[in-house]
């Protein structure tokens, strides 16, 4: 499998977003998944901001099944331009627990996703009838919420260990369910994969997020696996679930 790196324009002046992509060797157009990265833990180690995140474990899984996968790096992350501003405290101590700051950080991520979707719409190698969004941690909650905020774009949304604020912030009980609820209007089946002993998000909290999502009209399946926040790197625990889910999508 070969990774390709390229840059697209974001909504911020002069900011370019890095995207790493992998695709099958046969000709397209391909069913395509956008897979979103998470945070950097506590957000205080700036050296982590410049790491490009494109997990081979998930890339291999989809490419082997005929899918193209794109890993966008949001502003200020990886080799993307602009500053990293997804809810960081002004004093440099890391991610803020303030609800307004956290939500503003999420909205900034949505702007970057809009740029990625615009790019995909212009690509002839993307099968627009088989477009899925996914992600891990902050990328997981972004995937679910964005699918609802931009309905009729995606046929599926996959969430690995999703959440915007961890349990170190009491406000995670407000921020996470309110963001997940935005995905309820997508009108598509979603897949939620959570570790039963995730150090950032209690499994009970994750189930409550899912129930809130369902109560708002969202559709999906919740899977609890015997893993922590590194569930993504244990494909034996999720490969069958994802395979069954993908096969059940429209045109799957």
C-alpha positions, 0 to 999 in steps of 0.5 A: 500500500502506498500513501500519497500526500497533497494539500488543499485550501481551507477556509482560512486565508493562506492555510493549506490542509495536508491530506494523506490518501491511500487507494487500491491499485485498480482504477476508480472511481472508488468508494471513499472514507474520510478518516479523522484524527483525534486530539493530542491528549492534554493539548499541552505538548506542542511537538505533537501538533506537527505529527501527521496521523494516518494509521496504517491499520485502518488504511490497510483495512479499507484499501484491501476491500477496494476503498480509498481512504483520506486522512485530513490533517486539520489546521495546525496539525501535521503539515497543515497550515494555520494555527491549531485552535481546537479549544485550547486554553489561552494560557497554554495549559492545554485543552480548555474545559470551558464549554464555549471554548470547546464548542468553538474548537469543534466548529473550527474542525467543521470548517476544515471538514467542509473544505475536505468535502468540497475537494472530494466533490471535484475528484473523478476517482471518488464514487459519490454514492459510496462516501463514508466519514469516520474517525477516532476520539475527537475525529469519531465525534466529529464524524457522527456530528458532521454527517448530521450537520451536512445531510445527504453527503454520506452513506455512513459514519463510523465512530471509534472511541468518540468524544470531544472532552475527556472526563478530566473536564466535568463539562464533558457531560455537557459538551459531548452529548450536545455535539453527538446530538447534532448527528441525529438528523443524518438519516443514516445508519451509524456505527459506534465502537467504544472500548469498555475501559477507555481512560478518557471516556467511561463506557457509561458516558459513551452509552449515554451519548448514544442514547441521547443521539437516538432520542434525537432521532439518530440511527445506529449500533453501539458496540462495546469492545474489551479495549481502552482508547487504543481500540483502533489498533486492535482490528481483531475486535472491530474488523467484523463489525465494520465489515458487516456495517459496510456491507449493509450500506446503500450500494454496499 
